Amino acid sequence: MRELWFGDKLFAIEEGTGTPLVALHGGLADHRLTRGMLGALAGPLRLITPDLRGSGRSHDPGPLTWDRLADDIPALLDHLALPRAIVLGMSSASGVAVRFALRHPDRLAALVAMLPVYPGRDRGLTDAQRATFAMMDALGRRAPAEGPRVLLPLLERLPPERRERAAASLHELDPASIAATTAWLASGEQPFETAGELRAITAPALIVPGSDATHPADVAALYAAELPHATVVRDPDVTAAIAAWCATIDP
């Protein structure tokens, strides 16, 4: 495992060999989330887990945009001298992965949309999503003055072990970056205008549906219907299913 810095003071961790997989964490998380969930993939794959701009060690006071976040991925690939990679976006980062796929199709070997959130500007966020992101933003706005521990209420729904680990790591977060991230989430900005734009993504795609109000199953169904070469996985062992699918991809 090695740490690396790339682009505009952005941080990532790389481990393993084989086909490169860039795994992007969701909002108010960092590389530890993706490594915690998908670390087993570092055996068969070259697992690359960046901290998105405005998260973890990749400090950025914003404003954040889809294009800025998506354009950091080719910068990471350039740093590693990789022409292409499989790109996985988890939760809100599924939007980053999709935006990257639309802007840089020549750098995409395959796309994994895990628990997708965004249906496009023509549909926008649901009321439940807006309420969740607004609550996160209300806390995030306090972070520059009060510090990262204002996020503690967001951890109450986590299982005890994950909650304790997350709480212990809060002090490592940058308050200005927290505010930038929650403002971006609450803005409701979408990574594409209409679902029809997804038809332009001709690389293989894997969809892992969500099942809660923030990650509606119908968003995953929308992606599956519009992406030309989509596969949907509902295997309870998601990591194994992703590994098996990635093994079929020509890097």
Buried (B, 14 or more C-beta within 10 A) or exposed (E): EEEBEBBEEBBBBBBBEBBBBBBBBBBBBBBBBBBEBBBBBBEBBBBBBBBBBBBBBBBBBBEBBBEBBBBBBBBBBEBBEBEBBBBBBBBBBBBBBBBBBBBBEEBBBBBBBBBBBBBBBEBEBBEEBEEBBBBBBEBBBBBBEEBBBBBEEBBEEEEEEEBEEBBEEBEEBBBBBBBBBBBBBBBBBBBBEEBEBBEEBEBBBBBBBBEEEBBBEEBBBBBBEBBEEBBBBEEEEBEEBBBEBBEEBEB
